[in-house]
């Protein structure tokens, strides 16, 4: 009859160490996946960092050099950010009946109104083909009656064959007219909004930015239009994103370590019944 050996004679079972768990094929594979994820995050961080510093920033004072309109932007094209506020010159004539009052304007802190009109550019000065128009803000006043009077005067006798100079500004975007107000009121300097009220627009090309004329017309006050602030060559938002991607890359390794450690702790607890493994890399000494 076979006898059962005493409990003291049974071989002692040693739980695995954390290192032994980490070098198992499954966790080596998980480490490879973490490396892949971290590599993608690192590449995204490098891409963000490469876009954070402008290695070819616009020259200081570039916007103050008066350039022909055709050299800065084409009809229908958006105005690139470095060229917002660029001083340009263009020749042409204003179109009768197309001057409008723009509300909700501020001029050097003073509330008031702009008057803007359709300026049909001279193809020889802008390098355009076919009829092309540019929205031009021609002056400011703080009195609505004066703005309406100036618009009416200019509609009756629009300036012809003039050479304009001024700053080129991006479209502000159309805004809905105020509720219970005039449905044709324009409260933002938007060439598309003005185009919807202009005459003789068949086959017409229109510039997306607008011009703030350096010369005032219709007895209005010149619009205050200072030089734009010089842009920094460093984009701090992109640098912040690059740091975020670096943190994500480190987190991928931490997740691999944390999952492997959790698996080790569960295995040790199942063998020893001890769930207090804080700080214990090796729960028992091996002979």
Secondary structure, 3 states (H helix, E strand, C coil): CCCCCCHHHCCCCCCCCHHHHHCCHHHHHHHHHHHHHHHHHHHHHHHHHHCCECCCCCCCCHHHCCEEHHHHCCCCCCCCHHHCCEEEEEEEEECCCCCEEEEEEEECCEEEEEEEEEEEECHHHHCCCCCEEEEEEEEEECCHHHHHHHHHHHHHCCCCCEEEEEEEECCCCCCCCCCCCCCCCECCCCHHHHHCCCCCCCCCEECCCEEEECCCCCCCECCCCCCCCCCCCECHHHHHHHHHHHHHHHHHHHHHHHHHHHHHHHHHHHHHCCCCCCCCCCCCCCC
